[in-house]
Amino acid sequence: MGKIFIQCYKDGNNVVFMVKDTGEGFSSEDFPRVFEPLLVDKYREIAQPEEVG
């Protein structure tokens, strides 16, 4: 299982919010479609498969 790292800090008049994870990530062929709802569902099922039975 991956980990999520969150960092938030002030930089002058801006607030910087960074998120980093150690998960598997998206394949390079799927990356251009990363915000399409069905693609997100595809990766959600891989990460959290539904129980059978």
mmCIF file of the N, C-alpha and C atoms, coordinates in Angstrom:
data_MODEL
# 
_entry.id   MODEL 
# 
loop_
_atom_site.group_PDB 
_atom_site.id 
_atom_site.type_symbol 
_atom_site.label_atom_id 
_atom_site.label_alt_id 
_atom_site.label_comp_id 
_atom_site.label_asym_id 
_atom_site.label_entity_id 
_atom_site.label_seq_id 
_atom_site.pdbx_PDB_ins_code 
_atom_site.Cartn_x 
_atom_site.Cartn_y 
_atom_site.Cartn_z 
_atom_site.occupancy 
_atom_site.B_iso_or_equiv 
_atom_site.pdbx_formal_charge 
_atom_site.auth_seq_id 
_atom_site.auth_comp_id 
_atom_site.auth_asym_id 
_atom_site.auth_atom_id 
_atom_site.pdbx_PDB_model_num 
ATOM 1   N N  . MET A 1 1  ? 0.852   -1.171  0.000   1.00 0.00 ? 1  MET A N  1 
ATOM 2   C CA . MET A 1 1  ? 0.000   0.000   0.000   1.00 0.00 ? 1  MET A CA 1 
ATOM 3   C C  . MET A 1 1  ? 0.903   1.241   0.000   1.00 0.00 ? 1  MET A C  1 
ATOM 4   N N  . GLY A 1 2  ? 0.525   2.249   -0.794  1.00 0.00 ? 2  GLY A N  1 
ATOM 5   C CA . GLY A 1 2  ? 1.307   3.472   -0.898  1.00 0.00 ? 2  GLY A CA 1 
ATOM 6   C C  . GLY A 1 2  ? 1.067   4.417   0.260   1.00 0.00 ? 2  GLY A C  1 
ATOM 7   N N  . LYS A 1 3  ? 1.871   5.450   0.317   1.00 0.00 ? 3  LYS A N  1 
ATOM 8   C CA . LYS A 1 3  ? 1.744   6.494   1.332   1.00 0.00 ? 3  LYS A CA 1 
ATOM 9   C C  . LYS A 1 3  ? 1.498   7.824   0.635   1.00 0.00 ? 3  LYS A C  1 
ATOM 10  N N  . ILE A 1 4  ? 0.823   8.743   1.330   1.00 0.00 ? 4  ILE A N  1 
ATOM 11  C CA . ILE A 1 4  ? 0.558   10.080  0.813   1.00 0.00 ? 4  ILE A CA 1 
ATOM 12  C C  . ILE A 1 4  ? 1.269   11.083  1.697   1.00 0.00 ? 4  ILE A C  1 
ATOM 13  N N  . PHE A 1 5  ? 1.973   12.015  1.075   1.00 0.00 ? 5  PHE A N  1 
ATOM 14  C CA . PHE A 1 5  ? 2.676   13.078  1.793   1.00 0.00 ? 5  PHE A CA 1 
ATOM 15  C C  . PHE A 1 5  ? 2.079   14.414  1.372   1.00 0.00 ? 5  PHE A C  1 
ATOM 16  N N  . ILE A 1 6  ? 1.732   15.244  2.347   1.00 0.00 ? 6  ILE A N  1 
ATOM 17  C CA . ILE A 1 6  ? 1.127   16.548  2.080   1.00 0.00 ? 6  ILE A CA 1 
ATOM 18  C C  . ILE A 1 6  ? 2.001   17.616  2.722   1.00 0.00 ? 6  ILE A C  1 
ATOM 19  N N  . GLN A 1 7  ? 2.299   18.650  1.952   1.00 0.00 ? 7  GLN A N  1 
ATOM 20  C CA . GLN A 1 7  ? 3.104   19.765  2.458   1.00 0.00 ? 7  GLN A CA 1 
ATOM 21  C C  . GLN A 1 7  ? 2.397   21.064  2.082   1.00 0.00 ? 7  GLN A C  1 
ATOM 22  N N  . CYS A 1 8  ? 2.315   21.978  3.025   1.00 0.00 ? 8  CYS A N  1 
ATOM 23  C CA . CYS A 1 8  ? 1.668   23.258  2.790   1.00 0.00 ? 8  CYS A CA 1 
ATOM 24  C C  . CYS A 1 8  ? 2.521   24.330  3.449   1.00 0.00 ? 8  CYS A C  1 
ATOM 25  N N  . TYR A 1 9  ? 2.839   25.390  2.693   1.00 0.00 ? 9  TYR A N  1 
ATOM 26  C CA . TYR A 1 9  ? 3.627   26.475  3.275   1.00 0.00 ? 9  TYR A CA 1 
ATOM 27  C C  . TYR A 1 9  ? 3.345   27.779  2.555   1.00 0.00 ? 9  TYR A C  1 
ATOM 28  N N  . LYS A 1 10 ? 3.680   28.875  3.213   1.00 0.00 ? 10 LYS A N  1 
ATOM 29  C CA . LYS A 1 10 ? 3.490   30.205  2.646   1.00 0.00 ? 10 LYS A CA 1 
ATOM 30  C C  . LYS A 1 10 ? 4.756   30.607  1.902   1.00 0.00 ? 10 LYS A C  1 
ATOM 31  N N  . ASP A 1 11 ? 4.588   31.167  0.715   1.00 0.00 ? 11 ASP A N  1 
ATOM 32  C CA . ASP A 1 11 ? 5.699   31.641  -0.108  1.00 0.00 ? 11 ASP A CA 1 
ATOM 33  C C  . ASP A 1 11 ? 5.346   33.061  -0.560  1.00 0.00 ? 11 ASP A C  1 
ATOM 34  N N  . GLY A 1 12 ? 5.774   34.046  0.212   1.00 0.00 ? 12 GLY A N  1 
ATOM 35  C CA . GLY A 1 12 ? 5.393   35.428  -0.081  1.00 0.00 ? 12 GLY A CA 1 
ATOM 36  C C  . GLY A 1 12 ? 3.902   35.597  0.132   1.00 0.00 ? 12 GLY A C  1 
ATOM 37  N N  . ASN A 1 13 ? 3.192   36.051  -0.906  1.00 0.00 ? 13 ASN A N  1 
ATOM 38  C CA . ASN A 1 13 ? 1.736   36.208  -0.829  1.00 0.00 ? 13 ASN A CA 1 
ATOM 39  C C  . ASN A 1 13 ? 0.982   34.962  -1.289  1.00 0.00 ? 13 ASN A C  1 
ATOM 40  N N  . ASN A 1 14 ? 1.686   33.902  -1.536  1.00 0.00 ? 14 ASN A N  1 
ATOM 41  C CA . ASN A 1 14 ? 1.072   32.664  -2.031  1.00 0.00 ? 14 ASN A CA 1 
ATOM 42  C C  . ASN A 1 14 ? 1.125   31.561  -0.981  1.00 0.00 ? 14 ASN A C  1 
ATOM 43  N N  . VAL A 1 15 ? 0.202   30.642  -1.086  1.00 0.00 ? 15 VAL A N  1 
ATOM 44  C CA . VAL A 1 15 ? 0.232   29.425  -0.281  1.00 0.00 ? 15 VAL A CA 1 
ATOM 45  C C  . VAL A 1 15 ? 0.505   28.277  -1.244  1.00 0.00 ? 15 VAL A C  1 
ATOM 46  N N  . VAL A 1 16 ? 1.502   27.479  -0.940  1.00 0.00 ? 16 VAL A N  1 
ATOM 47  C CA . VAL A 1 16 ? 1.878   26.346  -1.782  1.00 0.00 ? 16 VAL A CA 1 
ATOM 48  C C  . VAL A 1 16 ? 1.384   25.077  -1.101  1.00 0.00 ? 16 VAL A C  1 
ATOM 49  N N  . PHE A 1 17 ? 0.655   24.272  -1.843  1.00 0.00 ? 17 PHE A N  1 
ATOM 50  C CA . PHE A 1 17 ? 0.106   23.015  -1.346  1.00 0.00 ? 17 PHE A CA 1 
ATOM 51  C C  . PHE A 1 17 ? 0.604   21.908  -2.264  1.00 0.00 ? 17 PHE A C  1 
ATOM 52  N N  . MET A 1 18 ? 1.395   20.989  -1.727  1.00 0.00 ? 18 MET A N  1 
ATOM 53  C CA . MET A 1 18 ? 1.975   19.918  -2.537  1.00 0.00 ? 18 MET A CA 1 
ATOM 54  C C  . MET A 1 18 ? 1.520   18.561  -2.011  1.00 0.00 ? 18 MET A C  1 
ATOM 55  N N  . VAL A 1 19 ? 1.203   17.664  -2.930  1.00 0.00 ? 19 VAL A N  1 
ATOM 56  C CA . VAL A 1 19 ? 0.806   16.306  -2.578  1.00 0.00 ? 19 VAL A CA 1 
ATOM 57  C C  . VAL A 1 19 ? 1.694   15.341  -3.350  1.00 0.00 ? 19 VAL A C  1 
ATOM 58  N N  . LYS A 1 20 ? 2.235   14.361  -2.660  1.00 0.00 ? 20 LYS A N  1 
ATOM 59  C CA . LYS A 1 20 ? 3.109   13.367  -3.273  1.00 0.00 ? 20 LYS A CA 1 
ATOM 60  C C  . LYS A 1 20 ? 2.693   12.000  -2.742  1.00 0.00 ? 20 LYS A C  1 
ATOM 61  N N  . ASP A 1 21 ? 2.763   10.986  -3.570  1.00 0.00 ? 21 ASP A N  1 
ATOM 62  C CA . ASP A 1 21 ? 2.428   9.645   -3.094  1.00 0.00 ? 21 ASP A CA 1 
ATOM 63  C C  . ASP A 1 21 ? 3.413   8.623   -3.624  1.00 0.00 ? 21 ASP A C  1 
ATOM 64  N N  . THR A 1 22 ? 3.399   7.463   -3.015  1.00 0.00 ? 22 THR A N  1 
ATOM 65  C CA . THR A 1 22 ? 4.294   6.380   -3.431  1.00 0.00 ? 22 THR A CA 1 
ATOM 66  C C  . THR A 1 22 ? 3.512   5.270   -4.139  1.00 0.00 ? 22 THR A C  1 
ATOM 67  N N  . GLY A 1 23 ? 2.290   5.592   -4.566  1.00 0.00 ? 23 GLY A N  1 
ATOM 68  C CA . GLY A 1 23 ? 1.452   4.605   -5.248  1.00 0.00 ? 23 GLY A CA 1 
ATOM 69  C C  . GLY A 1 23 ? 1.964   4.274   -6.631  1.00 0.00 ? 23 GLY A C  1 
ATOM 70  N N  . GLU A 1 24 ? 1.313   3.322   -7.245  1.00 0.00 ? 24 GLU A N  1 
ATOM 71  C CA . GLU A 1 24 ? 1.705   2.826   -8.561  1.00 0.00 ? 24 GLU A CA 1 
ATOM 72  C C  . GLU A 1 24 ? 1.540   3.879   -9.659  1.00 0.00 ? 24 GLU A C  1 
ATOM 73  N N  . GLY A 1 25 ? 0.511   4.698   -9.548  1.00 0.00 ? 25 GLY A N  1 
ATOM 74  C CA . GLY A 1 25 ? 0.284   5.752   -10.527 1.00 0.00 ? 25 GLY A CA 1 
ATOM 75  C C  . GLY A 1 25 ? -0.441  5.253   -11.766 1.00 0.00 ? 25 GLY A C  1 
ATOM 76  N N  . PHE A 1 26 ? -0.625  6.172   -12.699 1.00 0.00 ? 26 PHE A N  1 
ATOM 77  C CA . PHE A 1 26 ? -1.304  5.883   -13.954 1.00 0.00 ? 26 PHE A CA 1 
ATOM 78  C C  . PHE A 1 26 ? -0.283  5.438   -14.991 1.00 0.00 ? 26 PHE A C  1 
ATOM 79  N N  . SER A 1 27 ? -0.719  4.609   -15.905 1.00 0.00 ? 27 SER A N  1 
ATOM 80  C CA . SER A 1 27 ? 0.172   4.207   -16.995 1.00 0.00 ? 27 SER A CA 1 
ATOM 81  C C  . SER A 1 27 ? 0.373   5.404   -17.926 1.00 0.00 ? 27 SER A C  1 
ATOM 82  N N  . SER A 1 28 ? 1.466   5.430   -18.646 1.00 0.00 ? 28 SER A N  1 
ATOM 83  C CA . SER A 1 28 ? 1.757   6.555   -19.545 1.00 0.00 ? 28 SER A CA 1 
ATOM 84  C C  . SER A 1 28 ? 0.708   6.678   -20.651 1.00 0.00 ? 28 SER A C  1 
ATOM 85  N N  . GLU A 1 29 ? 0.116   5.566   -21.064 1.00 0.00 ? 29 GLU A N  1 
ATOM 86  C CA . GLU A 1 29 ? -0.909  5.636   -22.110 1.00 0.00 ? 29 GLU A CA 1 
ATOM 87  C C  . GLU A 1 29 ? -2.219  6.225   -21.586 1.00 0.00 ? 29 GLU A C  1 
ATOM 88  N N  . ASP A 1 30 ? -2.492  6.084   -20.283 1.00 0.00 ? 30 ASP A N  1 
ATOM 89  C CA . ASP A 1 30 ? -3.714  6.632   -19.698 1.00 0.00 ? 30 ASP A CA 1 
ATOM 90  C C  . ASP A 1 30 ? -3.544  8.068   -19.211 1.00 0.00 ? 30 ASP A C  1 
ATOM 91  N N  . PHE A 1 31 ? -2.329  8.537   -19.072 1.00 0.00 ? 31 PHE A N  1 
ATOM 92  C CA . PHE A 1 31 ? -2.089  9.857   -18.482 1.00 0.00 ? 31 PHE A CA 1 
ATOM 93  C C  . PHE A 1 31 ? -2.856  10.994  -19.162 1.00 0.00 ? 31 PHE A C  1 
ATOM 94  N N  . PRO A 1 32 ? -2.946  11.067  -20.494 1.00 0.00 ? 32 PRO A N  1 
ATOM 95  C CA . PRO A 1 32 ? -3.715  12.160  -21.114 1.00 0.00 ? 32 PRO A CA 1 
ATOM 96  C C  . PRO A 1 32 ? -5.202  12.151  -20.749 1.00 0.00 ? 32 PRO A C  1 
ATOM 97  N N  . ARG A 1 33 ? -5.710  11.007  -20.259 1.00 0.00 ? 33 ARG A N  1 
ATOM 98  C CA . ARG A 1 33 ? -7.128  10.873  -19.918 1.00 0.00 ? 33 ARG A CA 1 
ATOM 99  C C  . ARG A 1 33 ? -7.361  10.859  -18.407 1.00 0.00 ? 33 ARG A C  1 
ATOM 100 N N  . VAL A 1 34 ? -6.401  11.341  -17.627 1.00 0.00 ? 34 VAL A N  1 
ATOM 101 C CA . VAL A 1 34 ? -6.412  11.179  -16.171 1.00 0.00 ? 34 VAL A CA 1 
ATOM 102 C C  . VAL A 1 34 ? -7.669  11.747  -15.496 1.00 0.00 ? 34 VAL A C  1 
ATOM 103 N N  . PHE A 1 35 ? -8.323  12.745  -16.069 1.00 0.00 ? 35 PHE A N  1 
ATOM 104 C CA . PHE A 1 35 ? -9.495  13.336  -15.425 1.00 0.00 ? 35 PHE A CA 1 
ATOM 105 C C  . PHE A 1 35 ? -10.825 12.811  -15.963 1.00 0.00 ? 35 PHE A C  1 
ATOM 106 N N  . GLU A 1 36 ? -10.794 11.816  -16.804 1.00 0.00 ? 36 GLU A N  1 
ATOM 107 C CA . GLU A 1 36 ? -12.034 11.219  -17.305 1.00 0.00 ? 36 GLU A CA 1 
ATOM 108 C C  . GLU A 1 36 ? -12.620 10.308  -16.222 1.00 0.00 ? 36 GLU A C  1 
ATOM 109 N N  . PRO A 1 37 ? -13.918 10.461  -15.912 1.00 0.00 ? 37 PRO A N  1 
ATOM 110 C CA . PRO A 1 37 ? -14.529 9.692   -14.815 1.00 0.00 ? 37 PRO A CA 1 
ATOM 111 C C  . PRO A 1 37 ? -14.357 8.176   -14.917 1.00 0.00 ? 37 PRO A C  1 
ATOM 112 N N  . LEU A 1 38 ? -14.533 7.590   -16.080 1.00 0.00 ? 38 LEU A N  1 
ATOM 113 C CA . LEU A 1 38 ? -14.417 6.136   -16.191 1.00 0.00 ? 38 LEU A CA 1 
ATOM 114 C C  . LEU A 1 38 ? -12.990 5.658   -15.963 1.00 0.00 ? 38 LEU A C  1 
ATOM 115 N N  . LEU A 1 39 ? -12.008 6.453   -16.334 1.00 0.00 ? 39 LEU A N  1 
ATOM 116 C CA . LEU A 1 39 ? -10.617 6.077   -16.106 1.00 0.00 ? 39 LEU A CA 1 
ATOM 117 C C  . LEU A 1 39 ? -10.322 6.055   -14.611 1.00 0.00 ? 39 LEU A C  1 
ATOM 118 N N  . VAL A 1 40 ? -10.814 7.051   -13.894 1.00 0.00 ? 40 VAL A N  1 
ATOM 119 C CA . VAL A 1 40 ? -10.601 7.097   -12.446 1.00 0.00 ? 40 VAL A CA 1 
ATOM 120 C C  . VAL A 1 40 ? -11.245 5.877   -11.797 1.00 0.00 ? 40 VAL A C  1 
ATOM 121 N N  . ASP A 1 41 ? -12.446 5.500   -12.233 1.00 0.00 ? 41 ASP A N  1 
ATOM 122 C CA . ASP A 1 41 ? -13.101 4.307   -11.705 1.00 0.00 ? 41 ASP A CA 1 
ATOM 123 C C  . ASP A 1 41 ? -12.278 3.048   -11.976 1.00 0.00 ? 41 ASP A C  1 
ATOM 124 N N  . LYS A 1 42 ? -11.648 2.983   -13.148 1.00 0.00 ? 42 LYS A N  1 
ATOM 125 C CA . LYS A 1 42 ? -10.811 1.829   -13.499 1.00 0.00 ? 42 LYS A CA 1 
ATOM 126 C C  . LYS A 1 42 ? -9.680  1.667   -12.487 1.00 0.00 ? 42 LYS A C  1 
ATOM 127 N N  . TYR A 1 43 ? -9.006  2.754   -12.158 1.00 0.00 ? 43 TYR A N  1 
ATOM 128 C CA . TYR A 1 43 ? -7.888  2.683   -11.219 1.00 0.00 ? 43 TYR A CA 1 
ATOM 129 C C  . TYR A 1 43 ? -8.369  2.493   -9.781  1.00 0.00 ? 43 TYR A C  1 
ATOM 130 N N  . ARG A 1 44 ? -9.548  2.998   -9.455  1.00 0.00 ? 44 ARG A N  1 
ATOM 131 C CA . ARG A 1 44 ? -10.104 2.798   -8.114  1.00 0.00 ? 44 ARG A CA 1 
ATOM 132 C C  . ARG A 1 44 ? -10.379 1.312   -7.890  1.00 0.00 ? 44 ARG A C  1 
ATOM 133 N N  . GLU A 1 45 ? -10.910 0.638   -8.895  1.00 0.00 ? 45 GLU A N  1 
ATOM 134 C CA . GLU A 1 45 ? -11.190 -0.801  -8.780  1.00 0.00 ? 45 GLU A CA 1 
ATOM 135 C C  . GLU A 1 45 ? -9.907  -1.602  -8.627  1.00 0.00 ? 45 GLU A C  1 
ATOM 136 N N  . ILE A 1 46 ? -8.836  -1.173  -9.268  1.00 0.00 ? 46 ILE A N  1 
ATOM 137 C CA . ILE A 1 46 ? -7.552  -1.861  -9.142  1.00 0.00 ? 46 ILE A CA 1 
ATOM 138 C C  . ILE A 1 46 ? -7.004  -1.691  -7.731  1.00 0.00 ? 46 ILE A C  1 
ATOM 139 N N  . ALA A 1 47 ? -7.130  -0.475  -7.194  1.00 0.00 ? 47 ALA A N  1 
ATOM 140 C CA . ALA A 1 47 ? -6.582  -0.176  -5.862  1.00 0.00 ? 47 ALA A CA 1 
ATOM 141 C C  . ALA A 1 47 ? -7.435  -0.777  -4.747  1.00 0.00 ? 47 ALA A C  1 
ATOM 142 N N  . GLN A 1 48 ? -8.763  -0.790  -4.938  1.00 0.00 ? 48 GLN A N  1 
ATOM 143 C CA . GLN A 1 48 ? -9.674  -1.261  -3.904  1.00 0.00 ? 48 GLN A CA 1 
ATOM 144 C C  . GLN A 1 48 ? -10.694 -2.218  -4.524  1.00 0.00 ? 48 GLN A C  1 
ATOM 145 N N  . PRO A 1 49 ? -10.310 -3.440  -4.830  1.00 0.00 ? 49 PRO A N  1 
ATOM 146 C CA . PRO A 1 49 ? -11.255 -4.361  -5.451  1.00 0.00 ? 49 PRO A CA 1 
ATOM 147 C C  . PRO A 1 49 ? -12.439 -4.659  -4.535  1.00 0.00 ? 49 PRO A C  1 
ATOM 148 N N  . GLU A 1 50 ? -13.604 -4.803  -5.139  1.00 0.00 ? 50 GLU A N  1 
ATOM 149 C CA . GLU A 1 50 ? -14.798 -5.143  -4.374  1.00 0.00 ? 50 GLU A CA 1 
ATOM 150 C C  . GLU A 1 50 ? -14.732 -6.583  -3.928  1.00 0.00 ? 50 GLU A C  1 
ATOM 151 N N  . GLU A 1 51 ? -15.291 -6.818  -2.735  1.00 0.00 ? 51 GLU A N  1 
ATOM 152 C CA . GLU A 1 51 ? -15.308 -8.194  -2.220  1.00 0.00 ? 51 GLU A CA 1 
ATOM 153 C C  . GLU A 1 51 ? -16.306 -9.037  -3.000  1.00 0.00 ? 51 GLU A C  1 
ATOM 154 N N  . VAL A 1 52 ? -15.996 -10.286 -3.160  1.00 0.00 ? 52 VAL A N  1 
ATOM 155 C CA . VAL A 1 52 ? -16.887 -11.217 -3.854  1.00 0.00 ? 52 VAL A CA 1 
ATOM 156 C C  . VAL A 1 52 ? -17.425 -12.202 -2.835  1.00 0.00 ? 52 VAL A C  1 
ATOM 157 N N  . GLY A 1 53 ? -18.746 -12.435 -2.881  1.00 0.00 ? 53 GLY A N  1 
ATOM 158 C CA . GLY A 1 53 ? -19.274 -13.461 -2.000  1.00 0.00 ? 53 GLY A CA 1 
ATOM 159 C C  . GLY A 1 53 ? -20.291 -13.028 -1.078  1.00 0.00 ? 53 GLY A C  1 
# 
